[in-house]
Amino acid sequence: MIVTVDTGGTKTLISSFTKAGRIGKQIVYPTPHDPIKYVQLLRQALESEYAGKPVDLIVIALPGIIDDGIARWCPNLGWKNFDVRVALGSVLDGAPIHVENDANLAGLAEARLLDPIPDFALYVTISTGIGTGFISQGHIDPGLETSEGGHALVEFDGQVREWESFASGRAIKETYGKFARDIKRKGDWNHIADRISRGFLAVIPISQPDVIIFGGSVGTYFDRFATQLADLLDEQLPPHITRPTLLQAQHPEHAVIYGGYYYALDVLAGRKTRK
């Protein structure tokens, strides 16, 4: 059995998978921003659901820069240099624990679900913040594994700002007073598409992916902003740079746990997780 944990800035999602890919029961609870409480709740959930069961591997996704399994910086949670593996100790009889960036895992899953697998894909999750994962030939790109596209510095409203400060789900809620799911007006979504486009106008010319895949809670409503976003990018990108194909994630709010499953399969088979 493989256990995957998606730690978001708002909620934590836990699920299991058989090695054949059958997903099990899902456990959801608010993510504590105190790392001690986070570990307490996570250990409790893992032991309550999986104690005494044969767990081959635990994959934990965190929203930030991960270096050698340590969360060096998770800005939306306020964590720095947090080693969740050490904190969890020998949970579930000492099952191996791997820690990875959430957008990297989501991108891994979504790229592998495409046929054919693109040479170079960019996964973007728009939720509490904005996360990016670059996938090269179906593997996490080692040169860009710690990239933080959501913190790209771009001009908006006359100021240089981090992309996620004005285009994330949190920023949308603060601006419109509603969650993305409750925004219906086309004009509002056109404005949201403009906000989202600003970061891509910086990121696309540098990375030039073949495909951009949208996930996260805002990505769930891809159909409400996709056409306007494509038009904005076509209009504003330099003529010699081709706009990537824009796609919605097949599992927009569950891509991370599926990515944990694919990552675990690679680890258990002795394959490289990066290429």
URCOR-V419776 format. One line per field, one symbol per residue. burial: b if it has 24 or more other ideal C-beta (glycine too) atoms within 12 Angstrom, else e. A space follows every 50 residues. Layout:
BEGIN
burial: ???
END
This chain:
BEGIN
burial: bbbbbbbbbbbbbbbbbeeeeeeeeebebebbeebeebbebbbebbbebb eeeebbbbbbbbbbbbeebbbeebbbbebeebebbebbeebbeebebbbb bbbbbbbbbbbbbbeebbebbbbbbbbbbbbbbbbbebbbbeebbbbbbb bbebebeeeeebbbbbbbbbbbeeeeeeebeebeeeeebebbbbbbbbbb bbbbeebebbbbbbbbbbbbbbebbbebbbebbeeeeeeeeebbebbbbb bbbbbbbbbbbbbbbbbeeeeebbe
END
